[in-house]
Structure formats: structure tokens, C-alpha cells
């Protein structure tokens, strides 16, 4: 009898010990839920193993193409630096901005070479492109206020088309499908644009070149907006020579605020010759127009793709439901 009780007690003790010992699956669930084994305060706990399936863990944020090759994150640094010099230093700003844009192509090549193409890297490139271009267009809106509505429209189309295209790809094709995987049956032109690296590079590069040319032209125009200027006496007016670059020290004498729109417009006037910017604008204008057409086409195709998905989803759900005939 005592032997039976002993065995029974041992079995119960073993069962209790098994319940108290957390299993690996329970530990994984707690880690995914952001709870630790201690106070369960909601803090995420990283697994203690430094390897997964025998492979070393990788840090996506410090891959080779982003850090050691000074690509990716350096694009952001160069873009911010170009924005700092944008108001009054056209040559420095154009150089930094151009290098930031050209590194986009080098970033993709390095990612493929080191076999480190990631979704984070693709999104980082797209976000950097959208932000830098929109910042330049915002400046052009202030430099050419008469055409501000055009630049605002270009910003809106650029953001809307890429957002809708990314969302349509994610919702309709799945998260494992790249936004550059456009089937020919949906649009052969977008397929050519995204799959042919030469076409993609030329369209993006010449599109940015056109806006850089407009930016340089804002520093070569001798025309000023009369409503932005303060009335001048003969003594102050004599300090300004027609067609000459204005000394920054004169601006404080002419304007109440040396950083006002009128002061900056005068400071930009005649800083450089307009011949070279006009040549760049003429060469890149057709490609810029093509790029904007592709943005509109991309937005239309994405809208139709999402609409097709909505129609199929409604059919599967049996919508619209037929209304039952009313009894007389």
C-alpha cells in the first residue's frame, strides 16, 4: 500500500514539476508577446541564442551597402546638407544633391553584389527619393511663385502614385512581391520602366536633372518681384548696379528682414550665368514629361488593380445581396 502511495506521489510531483517548467514554445510565445519571465512588464526580450538554425543573426540596419560602403544612410546625410545650402549656395547644393541621387543606383548594385537586398533597403531608397525631390520642388515653388501650383501638383502626383502602387502590390500580390514586378499584361510601359535598369536610371536621373536646372535658373534671373521690394532712396539705390550680384551686407539696409522672400530673391539674382542651366533643362525636359506620365499611369493602374480586388472580394462575400421581394 505504501509502495503504491509512493509511486502515486512521485507521479504527482513529476506532473507538478512539468507544469512549473516553461516549455520552449511557451517561452517563444512570451517573447513574441513582449513579456519576460520576471515581472511581465511588456518589454520585448530578445532570444539568448546568437544564431538561428546554425546561421549568425544579421542586423538589417547595418548591412554593408548601408554603412561600410557609405551608401544608403550617406544619401540622407548628403540630402540634408544640400537642403542647408539650397537657399543661397547653388553650386554646393547641386553637387551634394546630385551625389545623393547618383548613390541610389550604386546602393542597389552594392546590395545585389553583397547579396543583401532587403525590403527595408528598398523602402529606404524610395522614401529618400520622394523626400529629396519634394524638398527641391518646395524650394522651386518659392523661387517661382507663379508656377507654385504646378510644383505642388508634381509633389502630389509623385507621392500618390508611388503610395498607391506600393499598397496595391502589397494588397493584391502579397508582401513577398516587389513593387518593381509589374506584369506586361497590366502595363508593358511600366514593365519596361521597372525591369530595364537603363530605362529606370535614365528616367530618374534626367527627371532630377530637370529640376536641378530649374533650381540653377532661379539664381540666374535678373528679374525681381516689385511688390517684394521696399521703397529706396537715391543713396541706397545707387549701391545696386544693374545686372550685378548683390552684396549680402546691402540686404540688411534694403529689407527689414534679411531672410524675407524679397531679400532672398535679390540675393539669388545674377549669381550665375543662365546658359548652362537652360541647356540642361532643354535636354532633360522630354524625359521629365515622360516620368510624370509614368507617375499618372502608375496611379491609374494601381487604382484599377485595387478596384478589381474589391470586386472579387464582394463577389466572394455575396455582395450586393439581393433584396427579398416584399409580401403583398
Secondary structure as the mmCIF struct_conf table of DSSP 4:
data_model
#
loop_
_struct_conf.conf_type_id
_struct_conf.id
_struct_conf.beg_label_comp_id
_struct_conf.beg_label_asym_id
_struct_conf.beg_label_seq_id
_struct_conf.end_label_comp_id
_struct_conf.end_label_asym_id
_struct_conf.end_label_seq_id
HELX_RH_AL_P HELX_RH_AL_P1 UNK A 2 UNK A 20
BEND BEND1 UNK A 21 UNK A 21
HELX_LH_PP_P HELX_LH_PP_P1 UNK A 22 UNK A 23
HELX_RH_AL_P HELX_RH_AL_P2 UNK A 24 UNK A 33
TURN_TY1_P TURN_TY1_P1 UNK A 34 UNK A 34
BEND BEND2 UNK A 37 UNK A 39
BEND BEND3 UNK A 42 UNK A 42
BEND BEND4 UNK A 48 UNK A 48
BEND BEND5 UNK A 50 UNK A 50
STRN STRN1 UNK A 51 UNK A 52
TURN_TY1_P TURN_TY1_P2 UNK A 53 UNK A 54
STRN STRN2 UNK A 55 UNK A 56
HELX_RH_3T_P HELX_RH_3T_P1 UNK A 60 UNK A 62
TURN_TY1_P TURN_TY1_P3 UNK A 64 UNK A 69
BEND BEND6 UNK A 72 UNK A 72
HELX_RH_AL_P HELX_RH_AL_P3 UNK A 73 UNK A 85
TURN_TY1_P TURN_TY1_P4 UNK A 86 UNK A 88
HELX_RH_AL_P HELX_RH_AL_P4 UNK A 90 UNK A 113
TURN_TY1_P TURN_TY1_P5 UNK A 114 UNK A 115
HELX_RH_AL_P HELX_RH_AL_P5 UNK A 119 UNK A 143
TURN_TY1_P TURN_TY1_P6 UNK A 144 UNK A 144
HELX_RH_3T_P HELX_RH_3T_P2 UNK A 145 UNK A 147
HELX_RH_AL_P HELX_RH_AL_P6 UNK A 148 UNK A 168
HELX_RH_PI_P HELX_RH_PI_P1 UNK A 169 UNK A 173
TURN_TY1_P TURN_TY1_P7 UNK A 175 UNK A 176
BEND BEND7 UNK A 177 UNK A 177
TURN_TY1_P TURN_TY1_P8 UNK A 179 UNK A 180
TURN_TY1_P TURN_TY1_P9 UNK A 184 UNK A 186
HELX_RH_AL_P HELX_RH_AL_P7 UNK A 188 UNK A 195
HELX_RH_AL_P HELX_RH_AL_P8 UNK A 197 UNK A 217
TURN_TY1_P TURN_TY1_P10 UNK A 218 UNK A 220
HELX_RH_3T_P HELX_RH_3T_P3 UNK A 226 UNK A 228
BEND BEND8 UNK A 229 UNK A 229
HELX_LH_PP_P HELX_LH_PP_P2 UNK A 230 UNK A 231
HELX_RH_AL_P HELX_RH_AL_P9 UNK A 234 UNK A 237
TURN_TY1_P TURN_TY1_P11 UNK A 238 UNK A 239
BEND BEND9 UNK A 240 UNK A 240
TURN_TY1_P TURN_TY1_P12 UNK A 242 UNK A 243
BEND BEND10 UNK A 244 UNK A 244
HELX_LH_PP_P HELX_LH_PP_P3 UNK A 245 UNK A 247
HELX_RH_AL_P HELX_RH_AL_P10 UNK A 248 UNK A 254
BEND BEND11 UNK A 256 UNK A 257
TURN_TY1_P TURN_TY1_P13 UNK A 258 UNK A 259
BEND BEND12 UNK A 260 UNK A 260
HELX_RH_AL_P HELX_RH_AL_P11 UNK A 261 UNK A 268
TURN_TY1_P TURN_TY1_P14 UNK A 269 UNK A 270
BEND BEND13 UNK A 271 UNK A 272
BEND BEND14 UNK A 274 UNK A 274
HELX_RH_AL_P HELX_RH_AL_P12 UNK A 275 UNK A 316
TURN_TY1_P TURN_TY1_P15 UNK A 317 UNK A 318
HELX_LH_PP_P HELX_LH_PP_P4 UNK A 319 UNK A 319
BEND BEND15 UNK A 320 UNK A 320
HELX_LH_PP_P HELX_LH_PP_P5 UNK A 321 UNK A 327
#
